[in-house]
Amino acid sequence: MRPRACQCDHCRMQGARYLSDPNGCVEVRADNPDAFIRYQFGMKTADFLSCKRCGVLVGSVCSTEHGLRMVINANLFLDIETADTMATDSSDEILDERNARREAAWTPVELIYR
């Protein structure tokens, strides 16, 4: 997989690089929903999840017709090369285009709270 670096102000300030696999699945486990700081901006179509304890950006979650989808911050994984990151810019997308892209490209996710 090749990480993507969103060019919006928020993601650039975080230094985030995202991975997703529309054919995969991911589980995010936490003690409770309050373990994350949730942040929305722009069109408010996704929640950016940061760990409340350490502040690291975990990824972004959105709701689609077929369930929750997520992109994961590749910086969570130490063995991901930074040189092979692809810059992306979705600033010109309209709402329907953005939602369709996320449903097609982001990874199905289950948020599990113990």
C-alpha positions as CSV (number, residue, x, y, z in Angstrom):
1,M,0.0,0.0,0.0
2,R,1.1,3.5,-0.7
3,P,0.4,6.1,2.0
4,R,-1.5,9.2,0.9
5,A,-0.8,12.7,2.3
6,C,-3.9,14.9,2.2
7,Q,-3.0,18.5,1.4
8,C,-5.6,20.2,3.6
9,D,-4.3,22.4,6.4
10,H,-5.4,20.1,9.2
11,C,-3.7,16.9,7.8
12,R,-0.5,18.8,6.8
13,M,-0.2,20.3,10.3
14,Q,-0.6,16.8,11.8
15,G,1.9,15.3,9.3
16,A,-0.6,12.6,8.6
17,R,-0.2,10.0,5.9
18,Y,-3.2,7.7,5.3
19,L,-3.6,4.0,4.4
20,S,-6.8,2.3,3.5
21,D,-8.0,-1.0,1.9
22,P,-11.6,-1.1,0.7
23,N,-11.4,-4.9,0.6
24,G,-10.0,-5.2,4.2
25,C,-11.4,-4.4,7.6
26,V,-10.1,-2.8,10.7
27,E,-11.0,-2.9,14.4
28,V,-10.3,0.1,16.6
29,R,-10.4,-0.9,20.3
30,A,-10.5,1.6,23.2
31,D,-11.7,1.5,26.8
32,N,-14.6,3.9,25.9
33,P,-15.7,6.5,23.3
34,D,-14.1,9.2,25.4
35,A,-10.6,7.7,24.7
36,F,-10.6,9.8,21.5
37,I,-10.7,13.4,20.8
38,R,-13.0,13.8,17.8
39,Y,-12.5,16.7,15.5
40,Q,-14.5,17.8,12.4
41,F,-13.8,20.6,10.0
42,G,-14.8,21.8,6.6
43,M,-17.8,19.9,5.4
44,K,-17.9,18.0,8.7
45,T,-18.2,14.7,6.9
46,A,-15.7,12.8,8.9
47,D,-14.4,12.5,12.5
48,F,-10.6,12.7,13.0
49,L,-9.8,10.5,16.0
50,S,-6.8,11.5,18.2
51,C,-5.8,9.6,21.3
52,K,-6.9,11.5,24.3
53,R,-3.9,10.2,26.3
54,C,-1.0,10.9,23.9
55,G,-2.5,13.1,21.2
56,V,-1.5,11.1,18.2
57,L,-3.9,11.2,15.2
58,V,-5.2,7.6,14.7
59,G,-7.1,8.3,11.6
60,S,-10.4,9.5,10.2
61,V,-13.8,7.8,10.3
62,C,-16.9,8.5,8.2
63,S,-20.4,7.0,8.0
64,T,-21.5,5.7,4.6
65,E,-24.6,3.9,3.2
66,H,-22.7,0.6,3.8
67,G,-21.4,1.4,7.3
68,L,-18.4,3.1,8.9
69,R,-15.2,3.6,6.8
70,M,-11.8,4.7,8.0
71,V,-8.4,5.8,6.8
72,I,-5.5,5.0,9.3
73,N,-2.6,7.3,9.9
74,A,0.4,5.4,8.5
75,N,2.7,7.1,11.0
76,L,1.3,4.7,13.6
77,F,3.4,2.0,11.9
78,L,7.2,2.4,12.2
79,D,8.1,0.4,9.1
80,I,6.2,2.6,6.6
81,E,8.6,4.4,4.3
82,T,8.0,8.2,4.0
83,A,9.5,8.6,0.6
84,D,6.7,6.7,-1.2
85,T,3.9,9.0,0.0
86,M,1.5,10.3,-2.6
87,A,0.1,13.8,-2.2
88,T,-3.7,14.0,-2.6
89,D,-6.0,17.1,-2.8
90,S,-9.7,16.7,-2.5
91,S,-10.4,20.4,-1.8
92,D,-12.4,20.8,-5.0
93,E,-14.8,17.8,-4.3
94,I,-18.4,18.4,-3.8
95,L,-20.1,16.6,-0.9
96,D,-21.5,13.7,-3.0
97,E,-18.1,13.1,-4.7
98,R,-16.3,13.1,-1.3
99,N,-18.7,10.6,0.2
100,A,-18.5,8.3,-2.9
101,R,-14.7,8.4,-2.8
102,R,-14.6,7.5,0.8
103,E,-17.1,4.7,0.5
104,A,-15.1,3.2,-2.5
105,A,-11.6,3.7,-1.1
106,W,-11.7,3.7,2.7
107,T,-11.5,0.6,4.9
108,P,-14.6,-0.8,6.6
109,V,-14.1,-0.3,10.4
110,E,-15.6,-1.4,13.6
111,L,-15.1,0.8,16.7
112,I,-15.1,-1.5,19.8
113,Y,-15.3,-0.1,23.3
114,R,-14.7,-2.4,26.3
